[in-house]
């Protein structure tokens, strides 16, 4: 009996001892092994900190950077990502750091103190992004983002990604894009109608277009631009899901009631059509439909809004390029609304958009994971570490772009992207590279061209003295205090 009591007494100690060993293995042995492995290959970084990683240092650098006023310069990298700027200068183009408690799901559990390898060496960037999805899958999103984006094209992997990518490819190319042009024009006309009577006054351009292409606003969207408002993601996800399902139901009801002969040829219409497809290989579930709508709204519209805001800022600052863009637009469209056939001919506009994407690219970096131990050309990467492709480093690199890297010079793209980058595909990555290149790239730039064309036909834009230059990364790169401009009517009715 006494032996049994001793055994019962020992059991909790055994469990504690096993838990302690696992804890030390996960949070001491593995990090030190990874650090030693990469250090031996010349990849250094800030020292490993138990539990909290390097988060405190990052928070301090960000706070210092955000508290300092910034001149109206396009050298924004030290302010936007001060920790990456500091550590790349100290440790080199590729370095290792440690992310402490991070709200993400790794193999069904929370991830803590993850090893993160920041990469900005062009050849290694190309090698990773062009590699197979299984070798370098996308990093699992934070719980908050996964609730907002759902399991849509941006986050999904494997066969499901291939299936959804095929559908979205059809939506964002060829005739489908042309069919969306009237909806974009109608949205811009609504915005311009609100601008009437504002000539000579300051207007706010923090978010230029707030309406998506199925004529609906998703509730609470504006709160996402306020990082202090960390809304309950479960509640927000539920509201968004209910809203999307209500919109889809309206489309279905119109077909059932004979008010329409199809679900529509825009993005939502094609998703609803796939939901009703009898072929299991093409059919989408209602959950997939909702997730794709959420991904489209947050990822695509967020990108376009940011791109439009920064482009308007740059045109307001650089009046010479604003005049060139206006001549480009009026030479092709006159005072008529843009047409799909002419949009591709806007060469000056294309140069301006590319230069804006280089200086103020919407992406704050591209995340990947190392799916298995892998031998690269110059380095061996251990499995289960995270990778951050620091595209802002590449876009602001004087070795790739010359000493005028921080100047707004759209003419560097006069002969196309390949010539501008000296045929280095990793030098310009606003929409990614390889098989996971953003499928909405063409649509985003087309929508931007339509909006800018219609603005330039009607208004000359100057920057308000009230504008405070402070780019910050929130999902995409945003103007912290909005963008204030002054409009001058050109008295051209379109």
Secondary structure, DSSP 4 states (H G I P E B T S, - for coil): -HHHHHHHHHHHHHHHHHHHHHHHIIIIIHHHHHHHHHHTTT---SPP-TTTBTHHHHHHHHHHHHHS---S-S--HHHHTHHHHHHHHHH-SEEEEEEEEEEEEETTEEEEEEEEEEE--HHHHHHHHTS-TTTSPBPPPBHHHHHHHTTSTTT--HHHHHHHHHHHHHHTSTHHHHHHHHHHHHHHHHHHHHHTT-TTSEEE-SSS----TTS---TTGGGGG-TT----HHHHHHHHHHHHHHHHHHHHHHHHTTS-SSS-SSHHHHHHHHHT-S-TTT---HHHHHHHHHHIIIIIIHHHHHHHHHHHHHHHH-HHHHHHHHHHHHHHHTTSPP-HHHHTT-HHHHHHHHHHHHHS-S-S-EEEE--S-EE-SS-EE-TT-EEEE-HHHHHT-HHHH-TTTTS--GGGGTT-HHHHTTT-GGG--TT--GGGS-TTHHHHHHHHHHHHHHHHHHEEEEE-TT----EEESSSEEETT--EEEEEE-----
